Amino acid sequence: MTSLPSRIRASLPTMQRDFWRGIVGCATIVLLFVAVIGYQHAGMGNRTVDVLFAQSAGLQSGDDVRIAGVSAGKVDSLALTGDHVSVALEVDDSVELGSDTRAEIKLSTILGSRYVSLTPDGDTPLGKNPIDLSHSTVPFDLQKAIQTGTPVIEQVDARTVRESLTTVADQLEGTPELTGQALDSISTLSRVISDRRDQIAALLDDADQVTERLSENSAALTSMLGQGAALAGSIVSQRGAVAKLIAATDALTAQLDSVFTENRAAIEPLIGQLTALSQGLANNDDTLRRVYEGLPVTVRQMTNAFGNGPYADIATPWSLLPDNWLCSANVVQGCR
């Protein structure tokens, strides 16, 4: 039997080989990881595209670059160049950009994050040329806004504004409680509208559909309103006749009621007999139907027989005697 020290000495070469294999594997993984990170940070696989914007519009390094909503790179740097901003974009090499490619700074979130949207266009490649100001767009131009708003603000009369604010303050000075209640009411109304926004949206949709239907049938509605107005005018013009008709109807109703009351004993048996008659007709419906079907034929035959004068046209044989008797008496010829 081999002793324990001998077995340990025999397994040492194998353990050393496994150890060094593990070291080499770990080192290889680390080198691959470092190579991938370096590849990304070195910008390998990307190219730089310069874009000239009228202003930065809050754009920062590291912001996204998108094409048709898909990320295609990052913003590398921003630099002031004269009266505009030059933005360097790191864009994937696989993206093909033409000479008429457009760039636009857009808002990605309500918190102010921005990104650059590229729209490739043009028959010739962009190459190293920058995207100029005529092909770039910013969300707003602060300088133009100031230039446009300054003349408007200068036309405002500061004294009138001050007097208006003073008047409002004087009116609200003695009503702090009412102002608070009004604000509370507005807050409550806002909360109710917020809680029932789905129902309000459905109501607005229904109202829009009703408005659309009314708009589609405006001609018919106009005609109907015109006919209603004409009818109302006729009723007004015939007011006396309508009043007389109503009075006559009331008088007729009173007379019928009086007749029915006075002759109830005679009318009730008559109504019973009419009911029995209608029931009998209903029970003999099939018989009556057959009579109705055969009666026209009979009437037509009677009309043909008696319709030519005060006599009857009847078709009969020329003799009522049997043929063999006539042959025996030699009255007819051709007998065999």
C-alpha positions as CSV (number, residue, x, y, z in Angstrom):
1,M,0.0,0.0,0.0
2,T,1.3,3.4,-1.0
3,S,1.9,5.8,2.0
4,L,0.1,9.2,2.2
5,P,3.4,11.2,1.6
6,S,4.0,9.2,-1.5
7,R,0.5,9.9,-2.8
8,I,0.9,13.7,-2.1
9,R,4.2,13.8,-3.9
10,A,2.7,12.0,-6.9
11,S,-0.3,14.4,-7.1
12,L,1.8,17.6,-6.8
13,P,2.6,17.9,-10.6
14,T,-1.2,17.6,-11.4
15,M,-2.1,20.3,-8.8
16,Q,0.5,22.6,-10.1
17,R,-0.7,22.2,-13.7
18,D,-4.3,23.0,-12.6
19,F,-3.2,26.0,-10.6
20,W,-1.3,27.5,-13.5
21,R,-4.2,26.8,-15.8
22,G,-6.6,28.7,-13.5
23,I,-4.1,31.6,-13.3
24,V,-3.9,31.8,-17.2
25,G,-7.7,31.5,-17.5
26,C,-8.3,34.4,-15.0
27,A,-5.7,36.5,-16.7
28,T,-7.3,35.9,-20.1
29,I,-10.7,37.0,-18.8
30,V,-9.3,40.1,-17.3
31,L,-7.4,41.0,-20.5
32,L,-10.6,40.5,-22.6
33,F,-12.6,42.7,-20.2
34,V,-9.9,45.4,-20.3
35,A,-9.8,45.2,-24.1
36,V,-13.6,45.6,-24.5
37,I,-13.6,48.6,-22.1
38,G,-10.7,50.1,-23.9
39,Y,-12.3,49.5,-27.3
40,Q,-15.4,51.4,-26.2
41,H,-13.5,54.3,-24.5
42,A,-11.1,54.6,-27.3
43,G,-14.0,55.2,-29.7
44,M,-13.0,52.3,-31.9
45,G,-15.9,51.4,-34.2
46,N,-17.2,55.0,-34.0
47,R,-16.6,58.1,-36.0
48,T,-16.8,61.7,-35.1
49,V,-19.5,63.9,-36.7
50,D,-19.4,67.7,-36.1
51,V,-22.7,69.6,-35.9
52,L,-23.0,73.4,-35.8
53,F,-25.9,74.6,-33.6
54,A,-27.1,78.2,-33.0
55,Q,-26.9,77.5,-29.3
56,S,-26.4,74.5,-27.0
57,A,-30.0,74.5,-25.7
58,G,-29.0,72.7,-22.6
59,L,-27.2,69.8,-24.4
60,Q,-24.4,68.2,-22.4
61,S,-21.6,65.7,-23.1
62,G,-22.7,62.2,-22.8
63,D,-26.2,62.9,-24.0
64,D,-27.7,60.4,-26.4
65,V,-27.6,60.5,-30.2
66,R,-30.6,58.8,-31.9
67,I,-31.6,58.0,-35.4
68,A,-35.3,57.1,-35.9
69,G,-35.6,56.8,-32.1
70,V,-32.8,54.2,-31.8
71,S,-29.5,55.1,-30.0
72,A,-26.6,55.5,-32.4
73,G,-24.0,57.2,-30.4
74,K,-23.2,59.9,-27.7
75,V,-22.4,63.6,-27.5
76,D,-18.6,63.8,-27.1
77,S,-18.0,67.5,-26.6
78,L,-19.3,71.0,-27.0
79,A,-17.2,74.0,-28.0
80,L,-18.1,77.7,-28.6
81,T,-17.2,78.7,-32.2
82,G,-17.9,82.3,-32.9
83,D,-21.6,83.0,-32.5
84,H,-22.6,79.4,-32.6
85,V,-21.8,76.0,-30.9
86,S,-19.8,73.2,-32.4
87,V,-20.9,69.8,-31.1
88,A,-18.8,66.6,-31.6
89,L,-20.9,63.4,-31.9
90,E,-19.5,59.9,-31.6
91,V,-21.6,58.0,-34.1
92,D,-21.5,54.3,-35.0
93,D,-19.5,53.5,-38.1
94,S,-22.4,51.5,-39.5
95,V,-24.6,54.6,-39.8
96,E,-24.6,56.1,-43.2
97,L,-25.0,59.9,-43.3
98,G,-25.5,61.9,-46.4
99,S,-24.6,65.5,-47.2
100,D,-28.1,66.7,-46.4
101,T,-28.3,65.0,-43.0
102,R,-30.3,67.1,-40.5
103,A,-29.6,67.4,-36.8
104,E,-32.0,68.5,-34.1
105,I,-31.8,68.9,-30.3
106,K,-34.9,67.5,-28.7
107,L,-36.2,67.1,-25.2
108,S,-36.3,63.5,-24.0
109,T,-37.8,63.9,-20.5
110,I,-39.9,66.6,-18.8
111,L,-37.0,67.1,-16.4
112,G,-34.9,68.6,-19.1
113,S,-32.8,65.8,-20.5
114,R,-32.0,66.2,-24.2
115,Y,-30.6,64.2,-27.1
116,V,-29.5,64.9,-30.7
117,S,-31.8,63.4,-33.4
118,L,-30.1,62.8,-36.7
119,T,-32.1,62.4,-40.0
120,P,-29.9,60.9,-42.7
121,D,-30.4,62.4,-46.1
122,G,-28.5,63.2,-49.3
123,D,-27.1,61.2,-52.2
124,T,-23.4,61.9,-51.4
125,P,-21.7,60.8,-48.2
126,L,-21.2,63.5,-45.5
127,G,-17.6,62.5,-44.9
128,K,-15.6,64.8,-42.7
129,N,-17.8,67.8,-43.4
130,P,-19.8,69.2,-40.5
131,I,-23.6,69.5,-40.5
132,D,-24.0,73.3,-40.9
133,L,-26.4,75.7,-39.3
134,S,-28.9,75.5,-42.2
135,H,-29.3,71.7,-41.5
136,S,-29.5,72.0,-37.7
137,T,-32.4,72.9,-35.4
138,V,-32.7,73.9,-31.7
139,P,-35.8,73.8,-29.5
140,F,-35.7,77.5,-29.0
141,D,-33.6,80.6,-30.0
142,L,-33.2,82.7,-26.9
143,Q,-31.8,85.7,-28.9
144,K,-34.7,85.7,-31.2
145,A,-37.1,85.4,-28.3
146,I,-35.5,88.4,-26.6
147,Q,-35.5,90.4,-29.8
148,T,-39.2,89.6,-30.4
149,G,-40.3,90.2,-26.8
150,T,-38.4,93.3,-26.0
151,P,-40.5,95.7,-28.3
152,V,-43.7,94.2,-26.8
153,I,-42.5,94.7,-23.3
154,E,-41.4,98.2,-24.0
155,Q,-45.0,99.1,-25.1
156,V,-46.4,98.1,-21.8
157,D,-47.3,101.1,-19.6
158,A,-45.7,100.3,-16.2
159,R,-47.8,102.9,-14.4
160,T,-51.0,101.3,-15.6
161,V,-49.8,97.9,-14.5
162,R,-48.9,99.3,-11.1
163,E,-52.2,101.0,-10.7
164,S,-54.1,97.8,-11.7
165,L,-52.1,95.7,-9.2
166,T,-52.8,98.3,-6.5
167,T,-56.5,98.2,-7.2
168,V,-56.6,94.4,-7.0
169,A,-54.7,94.5,-3.7
170,D,-57.1,97.1,-2.3
171,Q,-60.1,94.9,-3.4
172,L,-58.7,91.8,-1.8
173,E,-57.4,93.5,1.4
174,G,-60.6,93.1,3.4
175,T,-61.5,89.6,2.1
176,P,-58.8,87.2,3.2
177,E,-61.3,84.6,4.4
178,L,-63.3,84.7,1.2
179,T,-60.1,84.5,-0.8
180,G,-59.1,81.4,1.2
181,Q,-62.5,79.8,0.7
182,A,-62.4,80.6,-3.0
183,L,-58.9,78.9,-3.3
184,D,-60.2,75.9,-1.3
185,S,-63.2,75.7,-3.7
186,I,-60.9,75.8,-6.7
187,S,-58.7,73.1,-5.1
188,T,-61.8,70.9,-4.4
189,L,-63.0,71.4,-8.0
190,S,-59.6,70.5,-9.4
191,R,-59.5,67.4,-7.2
192,V,-63.0,66.3,-8.4
193,I,-62.0,66.9,-12.0
194,S,-58.8,64.9,-11.5
195,D,-60.7,62.0,-9.8
196,R,-63.3,61.9,-12.6
197,R,-61.1,62.7,-15.6
198,D,-62.0,59.3,-17.2
199,Q,-65.7,60.1,-17.0
200,I,-65.1,63.7,-18.2
201,A,-63.1,62.4,-21.1
202,A,-65.9,59.9,-22.0
203,L,-68.4,62.8,-21.8
204,L,-66.3,64.9,-24.1
205,D,-66.0,62.1,-26.5
206,D,-69.8,61.5,-26.5
207,A,-70.4,65.3,-26.9
208,D,-67.9,65.3,-29.8
209,Q,-69.8,62.4,-31.5
210,V,-73.1,64.2,-30.9
211,T,-71.7,67.3,-32.4
212,E,-70.4,65.4,-35.4
213,R,-73.8,63.7,-36.0
214,L,-75.6,67.1,-35.7
215,S,-73.1,68.6,-38.2
216,E,-73.6,65.7,-40.6
217,N,-77.4,66.1,-40.4
218,S,-77.5,69.9,-40.2
219,A,-79.6,70.1,-43.4
220,A,-82.2,67.6,-42.1
221,L,-82.3,69.4,-38.7
222,T,-82.7,72.8,-40.5
223,S,-85.6,71.4,-42.5
224,M,-87.2,69.8,-39.5
225,L,-87.0,73.1,-37.5
226,G,-88.5,74.9,-40.5
227,Q,-91.4,72.4,-40.7
228,G,-91.9,72.7,-36.9
229,A,-92.0,76.5,-37.2
230,A,-94.5,76.2,-40.1
231,L,-96.6,73.8,-38.1
232,A,-96.6,76.1,-35.1
233,G,-97.5,79.0,-37.3
234,S,-100.4,77.0,-38.8
235,I,-101.7,76.1,-35.3
236,V,-101.5,79.7,-34.1
237,S,-103.3,80.9,-37.3
238,Q,-106.0,78.2,-36.8
239,R,-106.3,78.7,-33.1
240,G,-110.1,79.4,-33.3
241,A,-110.7,76.3,-35.5
242,V,-108.7,74.2,-33.1
243,A,-110.6,75.5,-30.1
244,K,-113.9,74.8,-31.9
245,L,-112.7,71.2,-32.7
246,I,-111.8,70.6,-29.1
247,A,-115.2,71.9,-27.9
248,A,-117.0,69.7,-30.5
249,T,-115.0,66.7,-29.5
250,D,-115.9,67.3,-25.8
251,A,-119.6,67.7,-26.8
252,L,-119.5,64.5,-28.9
253,T,-117.9,62.6,-26.0
254,A,-120.6,63.8,-23.6
255,Q,-123.4,62.8,-26.0
256,L,-121.9,59.3,-26.5
257,D,-121.5,58.9,-22.8
258,S,-125.2,59.9,-22.3
259,V,-126.4,57.6,-25.1
260,F,-124.4,54.7,-23.7
261,T,-125.7,55.4,-20.2
262,E,-129.3,55.6,-21.2
263,N,-129.2,52.5,-23.5
264,R,-126.9,50.3,-21.5
265,A,-129.5,47.5,-21.2
266,A,-129.9,47.4,-25.1
267,I,-126.2,47.9,-26.0
268,E,-124.7,45.3,-23.7
269,P,-126.7,42.3,-25.3
270,L,-125.7,43.8,-28.8
271,I,-122.1,43.8,-27.8
272,G,-122.4,40.2,-26.5
273,Q,-124.0,39.1,-29.9
274,L,-121.2,40.9,-31.8
275,T,-118.7,39.1,-29.7
276,A,-120.4,35.7,-30.4
277,L,-120.5,36.5,-34.1
278,S,-116.8,37.4,-34.3
279,Q,-116.0,34.2,-32.3
280,G,-118.1,32.1,-34.7
281,L,-116.4,33.6,-37.7
282,A,-113.0,32.9,-36.1
283,N,-113.9,29.3,-35.5
284,N,-115.0,28.8,-39.1
285,D,-112.1,30.6,-40.6
286,D,-111.0,27.5,-42.8
287,T,-114.6,27.0,-44.1
288,L,-114.9,30.7,-45.0
289,R,-111.5,30.7,-46.7
290,R,-112.6,27.7,-48.9
291,V,-115.9,29.5,-49.8
292,Y,-114.0,32.6,-50.7
293,E,-111.7,30.6,-53.0
294,G,-114.6,28.8,-54.8
295,L,-117.1,31.7,-54.9
296,P,-115.3,33.7,-57.7
297,V,-115.4,30.7,-60.1
298,T,-119.2,30.2,-59.5
299,V,-119.9,33.9,-59.9
300,R,-117.9,34.0,-63.1
301,Q,-119.8,31.0,-64.6
302,M,-123.2,32.5,-63.6
303,T,-122.1,35.8,-65.2
304,N,-121.2,34.1,-68.4
305,A,-124.5,32.2,-68.5
306,F,-126.9,35.1,-67.7
307,G,-124.8,38.1,-68.8
308,N,-126.0,38.3,-72.5
309,G,-129.7,39.1,-71.9
310,P,-132.8,37.9,-70.1
311,Y,-132.0,34.3,-70.8
312,A,-129.4,31.6,-70.0
313,D,-126.7,30.3,-72.4
314,I,-126.3,26.6,-71.7
315,A,-124.1,24.3,-73.9
316,T,-125.7,20.8,-74.3
317,P,-125.4,17.9,-76.8
318,W,-127.7,18.3,-79.9
319,S,-129.6,15.2,-78.9
320,L,-130.4,13.8,-75.5
321,L,-130.8,10.2,-77.0
322,P,-128.0,7.7,-77.1
323,D,-126.0,7.4,-80.4
324,N,-126.9,3.8,-81.1
325,W,-130.6,4.6,-81.0
326,L,-130.0,7.4,-83.5
327,C,-128.0,5.0,-85.8
328,S,-130.8,2.4,-85.7
329,A,-133.3,5.1,-86.8
330,N,-130.9,6.2,-89.5
331,V,-131.0,9.8,-88.2
332,V,-127.3,10.2,-88.4
333,Q,-124.8,9.2,-91.1
334,G,-121.5,7.4,-90.7
335,C,-122.6,4.7,-88.2
336,R,-120.7,1.5,-88.2
